[in-house]
Amino acid sequence: MPLDDLARFNQERWDDLARSGIEYARPYLELDEDMARDLVDPDGFIGDTHGLDVLCLASGGGQQTAAFGLLGANVTCIDLSEEQLERDRVAADHYGLEVQTVQGDMRDLSMFGEAAFDVVWHGHSLNFVPDARTVFGQVRRVSKKAGLYRLSCANPYFHGIDEEEWNGDAYPLRNRYEEGEVIYPTGDEWTFTAADGSRQRVQGPREFRHSMETLLNGPIELGFTLLQMSEHPYSDPEVDPEPGTWKHLQSIAPPYLGFWWRYTPRT
């Protein structure tokens, strides 16, 4: 399927973000097997990864692919951004691994066969498309029976709130809570610390809200069973983050959610 306008826009944005040195585009080049396990399977849902067919879905950057490769998996990564995929090739060369990289849209996995993967490891990217159920359907098609689907995504209840919006008392909710609601329609600038320590401002991708109802019921309707849901707040009892900072915002409400699913169709 040719890339549509949204995919081309987000592809260009992620290419720029990767070239600017955003955290998610820095290959992990100092992993050992224990560190790799902590990165991709901290709760032990996968277990022995040797020989497993793993799809890193919209997860370029040279991080998760390197971890799965070190753990003996057969790794494929699909991502919109060629710049992100180049980081996966850098990491693979560094460790002497074989990683297949495919440039494409998570909404169309037709280049892969049915029931092709034991694990689909979906990095934080679902919110870059307006229809989550389309992606869930693609994941179902490529998942082996009893295969695992690991999903990371934005917490829908306050997706779109930024640390700069601290008003002295709270972080205000401002976007409508609707499935597919546009959060960043024109690609607002992302501010982040680059690898060299400099502060960068780069236009980001378009993002969309997915309701908790969709995040839970979408996979269930397709035959997935929920194994675990986790929240990821900032929590350090010895540190009191300064209001108006990213750590403080994370201490108010967890910005990210994680889900582990198993594909358990009835037939």
C-alpha positions in Angstrom: 0.0 0.0 0.0 1.5 3.4 -1.0 2.1 5.8 1.9 -0.7 8.3 2.4 -0.3 12.0 3.3 -0.3 11.3 7.0 2.4 8.6 6.7 4.6 10.7 4.5 4.3 13.6 6.9 5.2 11.5 10.0 8.0 9.8 8.0 9.6 13.2 7.3 9.1 14.2 10.9 10.8 11.1 12.3 13.6 11.4 9.8 14.3 14.9 11.2 13.9 13.8 14.8 16.4 10.9 14.3 18.9 13.2 12.6 18.6 15.6 15.6 19.5 12.9 18.0 16.3 12.3 19.9 16.5 9.6 22.6 14.5 7.0 20.6 17.0 7.2 17.7 20.2 6.4 19.8 21.2 2.8 19.2 21.9 0.8 22.4 25.5 -0.3 21.8 26.5 -1.4 25.3 23.9 -4.2 26.0 24.6 -7.5 27.5 22.1 -10.4 27.7 20.8 -9.4 31.1 20.3 -5.8 30.0 18.6 -6.9 26.9 16.2 -9.1 28.9 15.4 -6.2 31.2 14.6 -4.1 28.2 12.2 -6.3 26.2 11.0 -8.9 28.7 11.3 -7.6 32.3 8.3 -9.6 33.5 9.3 -12.9 31.8 6.3 -13.3 29.5 8.4 -14.3 26.6 10.9 -16.6 28.3 13.4 -18.4 26.1 13.7 -16.2 23.0 16.2 -18.3 21.0 14.8 -19.1 17.6 11.6 -17.0 18.0 10.4 -14.9 15.1 10.0 -11.4 16.5 8.5 -8.3 14.7 9.5 -5.0 16.2 6.5 -3.0 15.0 7.2 0.7 14.2 10.1 0.4 16.6 13.2 1.6 14.7 16.1 3.2 16.5 18.5 0.3 17.1 17.3 -0.4 20.6 14.7 -3.3 20.9 16.0 -5.0 17.8 19.5 -5.2 19.3 18.1 -6.6 22.5 16.1 -9.3 20.8 19.0 -10.2 18.5 21.3 -10.6 21.5 18.8 -12.9 23.0 18.9 -15.2 20.0 15.6 -14.2 18.2 15.1 -13.9 14.5 14.4 -10.1 14.3 12.4 -8.1 11.8 11.8 -4.4 12.2 9.3 -2.3 10.2 9.3 1.5 10.6 8.2 4.5 8.5 11.6 6.2 8.9 14.6 5.1 7.0 16.7 7.1 9.4 15.4 5.1 12.3 16.0 1.8 10.4 19.6 2.9 9.8 20.1 2.9 13.5 18.9 -0.7 13.7 21.5 -1.6 11.0 24.2 0.2 13.0 23.3 -1.7 16.1 23.1 -5.0 14.2 26.6 -4.5 12.7 28.0 -3.5 16.1 26.9 -6.8 17.7 27.4 -9.0 14.6 23.7 -9.7 14.3 21.3 -10.2 11.4 18.2 -8.0 11.6 15.8 -7.6 8.7 14.7 -4.0 8.2 11.6 -3.0 6.3 10.4 0.5 5.5 6.6 0.6 5.8 3.4 1.6 7.6 2.2 -0.3 10.7 -1.3 -0.1 9.1 -0.3 -2.4 6.3 1.7 -5.6 7.1 0.8 -7.4 3.9 4.5 -7.9 3.1 4.5 -10.5 5.9 2.8 -13.8 5.8 -0.1 -14.9 8.0 1.0 -16.3 11.5 4.6 -15.2 10.8 5.6 -14.1 14.3 5.8 -15.5 17.8 6.2 -12.0 19.3 5.0 -8.6 18.0 6.8 -5.9 20.1 5.1 -2.6 19.4 7.1 0.4 20.6 5.5 3.8 21.4 4.0 4.6 18.0 0.3 3.6 18.0 -0.7 7.2 18.6 0.8 8.3 15.3 -2.2 6.8 13.4 -5.9 7.7 13.9 -7.4 4.2 13.7 -5.9 1.8 16.3 -8.2 -1.1 15.3 -6.6 -1.2 11.8 -3.2 -1.8 13.4 -4.7 -4.4 15.8 -6.1 -6.3 12.8 -2.7 -6.3 11.1 -1.1 -7.6 14.3 -3.7 -10.4 14.6 -3.0 -11.5 11.0 0.8 -11.8 11.5 0.6 -13.3 15.0 1.0 -17.0 15.5 -1.6 -18.8 17.7 -0.5 -18.2 21.4 1.9 -15.5 20.2 2.6 -12.5 22.3 1.8 -8.8 21.5 3.5 -6.2 23.6 2.1 -2.7 23.2 3.3 0.7 24.6 1.2 3.8 24.1 0.2 7.1 25.5 -2.1 7.3 28.5 -5.3 8.5 26.8 -6.6 10.4 29.8 -4.1 13.1 29.6 -2.4 12.6 26.2 -1.3 16.0 24.8 -0.5 17.7 28.1 3.0 19.2 28.1 5.2 20.3 31.1 5.2 23.9 29.8 1.5 24.1 30.5 1.9 24.2 34.3 -0.2 27.1 35.5 1.1 27.4 39.0 -1.5 24.9 40.3 -2.1 22.2 37.8 -1.7 20.8 34.3 -5.0 21.6 32.5 -6.9 19.1 30.4 -7.7 20.7 27.0 -8.3 18.1 24.3 -11.6 16.3 23.8 -11.7 12.8 25.0 -12.7 11.1 21.8 -11.3 8.2 19.9 -9.1 9.4 17.0 -9.1 13.0 18.3 -6.2 14.9 16.8 -3.8 15.9 19.6 -1.0 17.5 17.5 -2.6 18.3 14.1 0.3 20.1 12.5 3.2 18.5 14.2 4.0 20.8 17.1 7.7 21.2 18.0 9.2 18.6 20.3 11.8 19.9 22.8 14.4 17.4 23.9 18.0 17.0 25.0 20.1 15.6 22.2 23.0 13.1 22.7 25.5 16.0 22.8 23.6 17.6 25.6 22.1 20.5 23.5 18.4 21.3 23.7 16.7 20.7 20.3 13.4 21.9 19.0 12.2 19.8 16.0 8.8 19.6 14.5 7.1 16.4 15.7 4.7 14.0 14.0 0.9 14.2 14.1 -0.6 12.3 17.0 -4.1 11.0 17.8 -5.8 9.9 21.0 -7.0 6.3 21.5 -9.5 5.8 24.3 -9.0 3.2 27.0 -12.0 1.4 25.6 -10.3 1.0 22.2 -7.0 0.0 23.8 -8.7 -2.8 25.8 -11.6 -3.9 23.7 -9.9 -3.6 20.3 -7.5 -6.6 20.9 -10.1 -8.5 22.9 -12.5 -8.4 20.0 -9.8 -10.0 17.8 -9.0 -12.9 20.0 -6.3 -11.5 22.3 -6.2 -12.2 26.0 -4.8 -9.5 28.3 -1.9 -10.7 30.5 -0.8 -7.5 32.1 -1.4 -3.8 32.0 1.2 -1.5 33.5 1.6 2.3 34.1 4.9 4.2 33.9 5.0 7.2 36.2 8.0 8.9 37.5 8.5 7.7 41.1 11.4 8.6 43.4 10.5 9.2 47.0 13.8 11.0 47.6 13.3 13.5 44.8 10.6 16.2 44.6 10.5 17.3 41.0 10.1 21.0 40.2 6.7 21.9 38.9 6.7 22.6 35.2 9.2 19.8 34.4 8.7 16.5 32.6 9.5 14.5 35.8 7.0 16.5 37.8 4.3 15.9 35.1 5.1 12.2 35.2 4.7 12.2 39.0 1.2 13.6 38.6 0.0 11.0 36.2 1.7 8.3 34.2 2.2 9.3 30.6 2.7 5.8 29.2 0.9 2.5 29.4 2.1 -1.0 28.6 0.1 -4.0 27.7 1.0 -7.7 27.2 -1.4 -9.7 25.1 -1.5 -13.3 24.0 -3.3 -14.3 20.8 -5.8 -17.0 21.8 -8.4 -17.4 19.0 -11.2 -19.8 19.7 -10.7 -21.5 16.4 
